[in-house]
Amino acid sequence: MMVNKRPVLIYQTRLAPIRVIVTISDIHLRDALYSDTDDNGLALWVQNQMIARYGDVKPLAADPHQEVFTSPAYSFRIAYPESLLFSLARLVNYGSGLLIFIFSVSLLFYFLMRKYLNVYTSEEEKLRYAITQGYIVPYYQPLVNGKTGEIYGVEILARWQNSTTPARSPAEFIPLAKRTGLIIPLTRSLRAQVNAQMRPLFSKLPDGFHIGLNISVSHINAPTFIDDCLHYQRGFEGKAVKLMLEITEQEPLLLNGAVVDKLNTLHSRGFSIALDDFGTGYSGLSCLHELIFDYIKIDQSFVGRVTGEAPASKLLDCVIEMARTLSLRIIAEGVETEAQRDYLNRQNIHLLQGYYF
């Protein structure tokens, strides 16, 4: 209705035995509905009409994004925009089943991912930490002249150890290091330790003392491979040691031009090149044809066939004969008995490794 030519809203209370009539000016309504906020979304509903922000009156239209406040004590309703807080509250109050389901699925996903990461990531992180902390240390297996008993050199073997746990065999972590690319920092760490440990012994080492270390295919393919090897070599300046790079047959080696050039370059710089685990893996005769090798290392699986009975050693005899035909020197690995040592000595193979020594 109009009062003094101004539109007003008349409201009559029902809470008292007497009637109380209240008139509300449109000015007050506009002040309440319109604020400094860009769009507060407030509206006043009276029966089937809605007074919106700018005082415009229009038919009531349902809005799924609005909340409506009602009370049995009053005949009007107030609408306001839905907020995230109110949505979450309604979910807690009315959708507890859905909430529990979402929580359960999330928890299951968390535990499955944690288990997956523990298996495939935590071991890698442990190994990475062990490398940076110096827990991967060099062990020196002697390379012995089987005829005289003199130590001709050593092969560097890796062991994982710290003050609280027993040393771990390389079979437990070298495959992981190769899969994850950690074999390169692991090899660098071993070489640095060997340099530091050998330097005080220079005066006691004979000239030509051999120091062998396995290199992985991934390291050979790395662009820093030659620089890494030359840096290792500089650590022995002042002593005429013979550094031997042992290429294992346990990994496939793609003999492209870059690989051949790298290994031949290092050979020309004074490194000896050995084919390790010969006859047990991928490379075989193709490596002997393409690369310059100084040694082949006969795998312990062949040496272990020497039992004192002639037929058992025939395969080993074939490997020995082939190496001699190619003018390669031979190192026999895995010598564990006196009979094996004596047999190899009779074959004029005098560079031996194994638990027997």
C-alpha positions as a printed Julia matrix, in Angstrom:
357×3 Matrix{Float64}:
   0.0     0.0     0.0
   0.98    3.66   -0.24
   1.62    5.86    2.81
   2.41    9.51    2.14
   2.94    8.56   -1.47
   5.62    6.05   -0.47
   5.22    2.31   -0.95
   5.26    0.39    2.31
   4.97   -3.23    3.3
   2.38   -3.96    6.02
   3.01   -6.89    8.32
   0.59   -8.13   11.01
   1.92  -10.3    13.85
   0.06  -13.44   14.95
   1.89  -14.06   18.21
  -0.26  -11.98   20.55
  -3.95  -11.86   21.41
  -3.92   -8.34   20.1
  -3.04   -7.31   16.63
   0.23   -5.51   16.0
   0.62   -3.97   12.59
   4.05   -2.96   11.34
   4.74   -0.94    8.24
   8.12   -1.27    6.53
   9.19    1.44    4.12
  10.62    0.48    0.76
  13.68    2.56    1.71
  14.52    0.19    4.56
  13.96   -2.83    2.32
  16.27   -1.46   -0.34
  18.92   -0.68    2.29
  18.72   -4.26    3.54
  18.73   -5.88    0.1
  21.31   -3.6    -1.46
  24.79   -3.45    0.08
  28.32   -2.58   -0.97
  28.88   -6.19   -1.94
  28.78   -6.67   -5.69
  25.96   -9.17   -5.51
  24.84  -10.47   -2.15
  21.95  -12.33   -3.75
  19.42  -11.42   -1.02
  15.7   -11.34   -1.84
  12.46  -11.02    0.15
   9.58  -13.39   -0.65
   6.0   -12.36    0.09
   3.5   -15.01   -0.87
   4.24  -15.64   -4.56
   6.13  -12.42   -5.2
   9.83  -11.7    -4.78
  11.44   -8.32   -4.08
  14.98   -8.46   -5.38
  18.1    -6.36   -4.9
  17.01   -3.26   -6.82
  13.43   -3.22   -5.5
  11.97   -4.86   -8.56
   9.0    -7.12   -7.83
   8.67  -10.25   -9.9
   6.99  -13.64   -9.69
   8.66  -16.2    -7.51
  11.1   -18.45   -9.41
  12.88  -21.39   -7.82
  16.69  -21.17   -7.89
  18.66  -24.35   -7.11
  21.61  -22.26   -5.98
  19.67  -20.41   -3.25
  18.94  -21.27    0.34
  15.53  -20.3     1.81
  14.99  -19.41    5.46
  11.47  -19.97    6.83
   9.89  -19.87   10.27
   6.42  -20.94   11.52
   6.33  -17.72   13.53
   6.44  -15.5    10.46
   4.67  -15.56    7.14
   7.59  -14.35    5.08
  10.71  -16.11    3.84
  14.24  -14.93    3.14
  16.32  -16.3     0.26
  20.13  -16.05    0.1
  22.79  -17.56   -2.19
  24.15  -21.0    -1.4
  27.72  -21.0    -0.09
  30.32  -23.75    0.12
  30.1   -23.69    3.9
  26.34  -24.26    3.85
  26.72  -26.96    1.19
  29.19  -28.85    3.33
  26.95  -28.46    6.35
  24.0   -29.88    4.43
  26.16  -32.76    3.22
  27.09  -33.57    6.8
  23.5   -33.28    8.02
  21.68  -34.99    5.18
  24.31  -36.9     3.21
  26.3   -38.72    5.87
  26.14  -41.97    3.91
  27.69  -40.36    0.85
  30.29  -38.65    3.0
  31.29  -41.94    4.61
  31.53  -43.59    1.19
  33.76  -40.84   -0.2
  35.97  -40.98    2.87
  36.3   -44.77    2.66
  37.24  -44.73   -1.02
  39.79  -41.98   -0.41
  41.32  -43.89    2.47
  41.56  -47.07    0.4
  43.19  -45.18   -2.46
  45.7   -43.64   -0.04
  46.77  -46.99    1.38
  47.06  -48.6    -2.06
  49.22  -45.76   -3.34
  51.32  -45.83   -0.2
  51.92  -49.54   -0.62
  52.83  -49.06   -4.29
  55.24  -46.24   -3.53
  56.81  -48.14   -0.65
  57.65  -51.03   -2.95
  58.83  -49.09   -5.99
  60.04  -45.81   -4.58
  61.23  -46.2    -1.02
  63.96  -48.72   -1.97
  65.16  -46.32   -4.64
  65.23  -43.47   -2.12
  67.08  -45.65    0.39
  69.68  -46.48   -2.24
  69.99  -42.84   -3.27
  70.5   -41.88    0.37
  73.05  -44.68    0.85
  75.07  -43.4    -2.12
  75.09  -39.79   -0.91
  76.03  -40.85    2.64
  78.86  -43.12    1.5
  77.21  -46.36    2.62
  78.05  -48.01   -0.72
  81.7   -48.86   -0.18
  84.41  -50.63   -2.21
  85.55  -54.13   -1.34
  88.79  -55.31   -2.95
  88.86  -58.86   -4.32
  92.44  -59.88   -5.1
  93.52  -60.87   -8.58
  96.16  -63.5    -7.89
  98.91  -65.15   -9.87
  97.86  -68.73   -9.28
 101.39  -70.04   -9.84
 103.34  -67.71   -7.54
 100.59  -66.58   -5.16
 101.46  -62.93   -5.73
  98.68  -60.34   -5.9
  98.54  -59.0    -9.44
  95.72  -56.57   -8.84
  92.22  -56.18   -7.43
  88.65  -55.98   -8.65
  86.44  -53.37   -7.01
  83.21  -54.85   -5.66
  80.42  -52.79   -4.13
  78.9   -53.48   -0.73
  76.1   -51.62    1.03
  76.87  -51.24    4.7
  76.48  -48.91    7.65
  77.09  -49.1    11.36
  73.75  -50.73   12.2
  73.19  -53.37    9.5
  75.29  -56.15    7.93
  76.87  -55.57    4.53
  74.49  -56.2     1.64
  75.56  -58.1    -1.46
  75.58  -56.21   -4.77
  73.02  -58.71   -6.06
  70.53  -56.97   -3.75
  70.99  -53.42   -5.06
  72.95  -53.3    -8.33
  69.91  -54.36  -10.45
  67.89  -51.59   -8.77
  70.68  -49.09   -9.42
  70.71  -50.01  -13.1
  66.93  -49.75  -13.45
  66.73  -46.35  -11.79
  69.84  -44.74  -13.29
  71.56  -44.6    -9.9
  74.34  -46.84  -11.19
  76.16  -43.77  -12.54
  76.37  -41.8    -9.25
  77.09  -45.1    -7.48
  80.05  -45.79   -9.78
  81.35  -42.24   -9.36
  81.16  -42.6    -5.58
  83.06  -45.9    -5.66
  85.77  -44.44   -7.87
  86.22  -41.43   -5.59
  86.58  -43.74   -2.58
  89.07  -45.96   -4.42
  91.16  -42.92   -5.34
  91.21  -41.74   -1.73
  91.97  -45.18   -0.27
  94.65  -46.14   -2.79
  96.62  -42.91   -2.74
  98.37  -43.6     0.61
  99.35  -47.04   -0.73
 101.07  -45.85   -3.9
 104.54  -46.55   -2.54
 103.6   -50.16   -1.8
 101.92  -50.97   -5.11
 104.04  -52.56   -7.85
 104.11  -50.94  -11.27
 101.39  -52.33  -13.5
  99.11  -53.14  -10.56
  95.65  -53.83  -12.02
  92.52  -52.2   -10.62
  89.34  -53.45  -12.25
  85.85  -52.0   -11.98
  82.61  -53.01  -13.7
  80.92  -50.42  -15.87
  77.28  -50.54  -16.86
  75.86  -50.09  -20.34
  73.87  -47.05  -19.19
  77.1   -45.43  -17.99
  78.83  -46.15  -21.3
  75.94  -44.47  -23.11
  76.02  -41.41  -20.83
  77.58  -38.28  -22.39
  79.87  -37.88  -19.36
  81.34  -41.39  -19.58
  84.77  -40.52  -21.0
  85.2   -37.51  -18.69
  84.24  -39.65  -15.68
  86.85  -42.26  -16.6
  89.6   -39.71  -17.21
  88.82  -38.01  -13.9
  89.17  -41.41  -12.2
  92.49  -41.96  -14.0
  93.85  -38.59  -12.83
  93.37  -39.78   -9.25
  96.26  -42.21   -9.83
  98.72  -39.71  -11.28
 102.2   -40.47  -10.07
 101.7   -44.24  -10.02
 101.86  -46.6   -12.99
  98.74  -48.6   -12.19
  96.67  -50.3   -14.87
  93.0   -49.37  -14.75
  90.71  -52.02  -16.19
  87.14  -51.38  -17.32
  85.08  -54.55  -17.14
  82.09  -54.72  -19.48
  79.64  -57.33  -18.31
  77.78  -59.6   -20.69
  74.78  -59.58  -18.35
  73.44  -56.45  -20.1
  72.75  -56.03  -23.83
  75.36  -53.71  -25.34
  74.39  -52.0   -28.59
  77.61  -51.82  -30.54
  77.0   -48.6   -32.43
  79.69  -46.24  -33.61
  79.5   -44.01  -30.52
  80.03  -46.91  -28.08
  82.93  -48.34  -30.09
  84.57  -44.91  -30.34
  84.25  -44.27  -26.6
  85.82  -47.57  -25.57
  88.56  -47.4   -28.17
  89.34  -43.82  -27.06
  89.76  -44.95  -23.46
  91.87  -47.88  -24.62
  94.18  -45.45  -26.38
  94.39  -43.42  -23.14
  95.83  -46.39  -21.26
  92.77  -48.22  -19.95
  92.57  -51.99  -20.27
  89.23  -53.33  -21.49
  87.91  -56.68  -20.27
  84.82  -58.64  -21.27
  83.35  -59.91  -18.0
  81.17  -63.01  -17.51
  82.24  -64.22  -20.93
  79.94  -66.78  -22.54
  76.97  -66.2   -20.24
  75.15  -63.21  -21.7
  74.28  -61.04  -24.65
  77.48  -59.92  -26.33
  79.55  -62.99  -27.09
  81.66  -63.16  -30.22
  80.24  -59.97  -31.73
  81.91  -57.92  -28.97
  85.24  -59.62  -29.57
  85.0   -58.76  -33.25
  83.96  -55.09  -32.87
  85.94  -53.9   -29.84
  89.55  -53.93  -28.72
  89.72  -56.19  -25.66
  92.77  -57.01  -23.58
  91.19  -59.68  -21.39
  88.24  -61.98  -21.2
  87.07  -63.07  -17.79
  85.83  -66.64  -17.74
  82.68  -66.86  -15.67
  82.61  -68.97  -12.53
  79.94  -71.21  -14.08
  82.66  -72.59  -16.4
  85.35  -72.76  -13.72
  82.94  -74.58  -11.43
  82.79  -77.46  -13.93
  86.35  -78.39  -13.08
  85.93  -81.33  -10.71
  88.96  -83.47  -11.54
  87.14  -85.42  -14.23
  88.25  -84.65  -17.78
  84.81  -84.53  -19.52
  83.52  -81.9   -17.09
  86.12  -79.35  -18.2
  85.74  -79.68  -21.98
  83.57  -76.56  -22.31
  86.13  -74.57  -20.34
  88.87  -75.94  -22.6
  86.97  -74.64  -25.65
  86.68  -71.15  -24.17
  90.38  -71.12  -23.33
  91.37  -72.22  -26.81
  89.2   -69.57  -28.45
  90.7   -66.8   -26.28
  94.2   -67.88  -27.2
  93.32  -67.93  -30.89
  92.2   -64.3   -30.53
  95.39  -63.4   -28.6
  93.4   -62.44  -25.49
  94.65  -62.82  -21.97
  92.42  -64.81  -19.65
  91.27  -64.18  -16.08
  89.4   -67.02  -14.4
  86.73  -66.06  -11.87
  85.12  -68.08   -9.11
  88.09  -70.27   -8.19
  87.05  -72.04   -4.99
  89.08  -75.24   -4.77
  92.68  -76.36   -5.04
  91.73  -78.68   -7.9
  90.41  -75.74   -9.91
  93.54  -73.7    -9.25
  95.81  -76.58  -10.26
  93.85  -77.28  -13.43
  94.0   -73.63  -14.52
  97.73  -73.51  -13.78
  98.25  -76.54  -16.01
  96.4   -74.63  -18.73
  98.82  -71.72  -18.2
  96.03  -69.49  -16.88
  97.63  -67.72  -13.98
  95.34  -64.75  -13.27
  92.73  -66.08  -10.88
  89.98  -64.71   -8.63
  87.72  -66.39   -6.12
  87.07  -67.37   -2.54
  89.99  -69.81   -2.6
  92.32  -66.81   -2.3
